[in-house]
């Protein structure tokens, strides 16, 4: 397993998705990740601290460069709770829960993020502006409405399938609603 390649692939995917989603400083990107799947094994069966480290380096470097925030989703044993920085939790009004992710309950990626983030906390849910799912971990519950698929050029990190989404505001109104700022003013009669 080539850990440098995994780090590079993670960096490329995160950078591309951040661009496609037009993530701005302070916005939130949720990462769901099975290190088992990245290593070519069955999800939840072969977690890897080394794979988590490589992924984290690639993911975190892009977030740091572009200024957006990260949320690392835990596994189903922690109800897919998320590891985030305390400052993000406080700024966003999320509520902290009492648990420390470990590889066997939370997953290797979330456990590693909990160790590496400056002031990590765990929250039950977020409403992220975009997300990347590495290894089919099901991140949709943590995206704002409405999720729109984005297709990064790199569809695999290691052996894991990669999917991604951005979000957009809900379209409300009806046949007379205007959704583009460039449209001329219309009067309601």
C-alpha positions as CSV (number, residue, x, y, z in Angstrom):
1,X,0.0,0.0,0.0
2,X,1.5,3.3,-1.1
3,X,0.8,5.8,1.7
4,X,2.3,8.7,-0.3
5,X,-0.1,8.0,-3.2
6,X,-3.1,7.9,-0.8
7,X,-2.0,11.2,0.7
8,X,-1.7,12.7,-2.8
9,X,-5.0,11.3,-4.0
10,X,-6.8,12.7,-0.9
11,X,-5.2,16.1,-1.5
12,X,-6.3,16.1,-5.1
13,X,-9.9,15.0,-4.4
14,X,-10.3,17.5,-1.5
15,X,-8.9,20.3,-3.6
16,X,-11.1,19.6,-6.6
17,X,-14.3,19.2,-4.5
18,X,-13.5,22.4,-2.6
19,X,-13.3,24.2,-5.9
20,X,-16.4,22.6,-7.4
21,X,-18.3,23.3,-4.2
22,X,-16.9,26.9,-4.1
23,X,-16.1,26.4,-0.4
24,X,-15.2,29.6,1.3
25,X,-13.2,30.2,4.5
26,X,-15.2,29.1,7.5
27,X,-17.5,26.8,5.6
28,X,-17.7,23.1,6.6
29,X,-16.6,20.0,4.6
30,X,-17.7,16.7,6.1
31,X,-15.4,13.7,5.5
32,X,-16.7,10.2,5.8
33,X,-13.9,7.6,5.5
34,X,-13.3,3.9,5.8
35,X,-9.6,3.3,6.1
36,X,-10.4,-0.4,5.6
37,X,-11.9,0.3,2.2
38,X,-8.9,2.5,1.2
39,X,-6.7,-0.5,2.0
40,X,-8.9,-2.8,-0.2
41,X,-10.7,-4.5,2.7
42,X,-14.3,-4.7,3.9
43,X,-15.6,-1.6,5.6
44,X,-15.1,-1.8,9.4
45,X,-12.9,-4.9,9.3
46,X,-9.3,-3.7,8.8
47,X,-9.0,-0.1,10.1
48,X,-5.5,1.4,9.7
49,X,-3.8,4.2,11.7
50,X,-1.2,4.5,8.9
51,X,-3.9,5.0,6.2
52,X,-5.7,7.5,8.5
53,X,-2.5,9.5,9.0
54,X,-1.8,9.7,5.2
55,X,-5.4,10.7,4.5
56,X,-5.4,13.3,7.3
57,X,-2.2,14.9,6.0
58,X,-3.7,15.3,2.5
59,X,-7.1,16.4,3.6
60,X,-5.9,18.8,6.3
61,X,-3.3,20.5,4.1
62,X,-6.0,21.6,1.6
63,X,-8.4,22.8,4.4
64,X,-5.6,24.8,6.0
65,X,-4.6,26.4,2.6
66,X,-8.1,27.3,1.6
67,X,-9.5,28.1,5.1
68,X,-12.5,25.9,5.3
69,X,-13.3,23.7,8.3
70,X,-13.5,20.0,8.5
71,X,-15.8,17.5,10.2
72,X,-14.7,13.8,10.4
73,X,-17.6,11.4,10.6
74,X,-17.4,8.5,13.0
75,X,-18.6,5.0,12.2
76,X,-22.0,3.6,12.9
77,X,-21.0,2.5,16.4
78,X,-21.0,6.2,17.4
79,X,-24.1,6.9,15.4
80,X,-22.0,8.7,12.8
81,X,-21.2,11.5,15.2
82,X,-18.5,13.9,14.0
83,X,-15.1,15.2,15.2
84,X,-14.7,18.9,14.7
85,X,-12.7,21.8,16.2
86,X,-14.3,23.3,19.4
87,X,-14.2,26.8,17.6
88,X,-16.3,25.4,14.8
89,X,-18.8,23.9,17.2
90,X,-19.1,27.2,19.1
91,X,-19.4,29.3,16.0
92,X,-22.0,27.0,14.5
93,X,-24.1,26.4,17.7
94,X,-23.6,22.6,17.6
95,X,-23.8,20.7,20.9
96,X,-20.9,18.6,22.2
97,X,-21.4,15.0,23.2
98,X,-19.3,13.0,25.6
99,X,-17.4,10.3,23.7
100,X,-13.8,9.8,22.5
101,X,-13.6,8.0,19.2
102,X,-11.2,5.0,19.0
103,X,-10.6,2.8,16.1
104,X,-13.0,0.1,17.3
105,X,-15.8,2.6,18.0
106,X,-15.6,5.7,15.8
107,X,-13.2,4.4,13.2
108,X,-9.5,5.0,12.5
109,X,-10.0,8.2,10.6
110,X,-12.2,9.9,13.3
111,X,-9.9,8.6,16.1
112,X,-6.9,10.1,14.3
113,X,-8.6,13.4,13.7
114,X,-9.6,13.6,17.3
115,X,-5.9,13.2,18.2
116,X,-4.6,15.7,15.6
117,X,-7.1,18.6,15.7
118,X,-6.1,21.5,17.9
119,X,-9.1,21.3,20.3
120,X,-11.2,18.4,19.1
121,X,-14.8,17.7,20.2
122,X,-17.5,15.4,19.1
123,X,-21.0,16.5,18.0
124,X,-24.0,14.4,16.9
125,X,-24.7,16.2,13.7
126,X,-23.7,19.1,11.4
127,X,-25.0,20.7,8.3
128,X,-22.0,20.8,6.1
129,X,-21.7,22.9,2.9
130,X,-20.1,19.9,1.1
131,X,-18.9,16.4,1.7
132,X,-16.6,13.7,0.5
133,X,-17.4,10.0,1.2
134,X,-14.4,7.7,0.9
135,X,-15.4,4.1,1.0
136,X,-19.3,4.4,1.0
137,X,-19.7,5.5,4.6
138,X,-23.0,7.4,4.0
139,X,-22.4,11.1,4.8
140,X,-25.7,12.5,3.4
141,X,-27.3,13.0,6.9
142,X,-24.7,15.6,7.6
143,X,-25.2,17.8,4.5
144,X,-27.3,20.9,4.2
145,X,-30.4,20.7,2.1
146,X,-30.1,20.5,-1.0
147,X,-27.3,18.1,-1.8
148,X,-26.0,18.2,-5.4
149,X,-23.6,15.4,-6.6
150,X,-20.1,16.5,-7.8
151,X,-17.9,14.3,-9.7
152,X,-14.2,14.6,-8.9
153,X,-11.8,13.3,-11.6
154,X,-10.3,10.9,-9.1
155,X,-13.0,8.4,-8.2
156,X,-10.9,6.3,-5.9
157,X,-8.5,6.8,-3.0
158,X,-6.5,3.7,-2.6
159,X,-9.1,1.0,-3.3
160,X,-12.0,3.0,-1.9
161,X,-14.8,4.4,-4.0
162,X,-15.2,8.2,-3.7
163,X,-18.4,10.2,-4.0
164,X,-18.9,13.9,-3.2
165,X,-21.6,16.5,-3.0
166,X,-22.0,20.2,-2.6
167,X,-25.1,21.9,-1.3
168,X,-27.2,24.8,-2.5
169,X,-30.0,26.8,-1.0
170,X,-33.5,25.4,-1.4
171,X,-35.4,26.8,-4.4
172,X,-38.7,28.1,-3.2
173,X,-41.6,29.8,-4.9
174,X,-43.4,28.7,-8.0
175,X,-43.6,29.5,-11.7
176,X,-43.1,33.3,-11.1
177,X,-40.1,32.9,-8.8
178,X,-36.7,34.2,-9.9
179,X,-33.6,32.3,-9.0
180,X,-30.8,34.2,-10.8
181,X,-29.6,37.6,-9.5
182,X,-29.1,38.8,-13.1
183,X,-32.8,38.5,-14.0
184,X,-34.6,41.8,-14.3
185,X,-37.0,42.8,-11.5
186,X,-40.5,41.5,-12.1
187,X,-43.6,42.9,-10.6
188,X,-46.3,40.9,-9.0
189,X,-49.8,41.8,-10.3
